Amino acid sequence: MNVNIQTVHFDADGKLLDYVNRKIQKIGTFHDRILKVDVFLKLDNVVHNIKDKVAEIRVQVPRQQFFVKATSKSFEESFDNALDSLSNQIKRKKEKMAA
């Protein structure tokens, strides 16, 4: 599984990158043929909006791609919300394929 983490409009500290790497490894338990994972951490500069930290995750498996986006006050919370949504998508797809 190839993991690529990109930060947009800021430089992430090592603690945040370690957190994302550690958590992203868990999605391998939901799907055994994950080819590539792209994580985008962005600062959204919308003026009158408190929710300004965006996490996007794109996962590529053979013949398919999953994408989720979440926004909140912290990158960790955004990333966790996106990861939960992503794991639900992958589980639903696997259940459909098994049925």
Summary of the structure (lengths in Angstrom):
residues: 99
radius of gyration: 14.0
end to end distance: 26.4
largest distance: 46.6
contacts: 276
relative contact order: 0.19
helix: 40%
strand: 33%
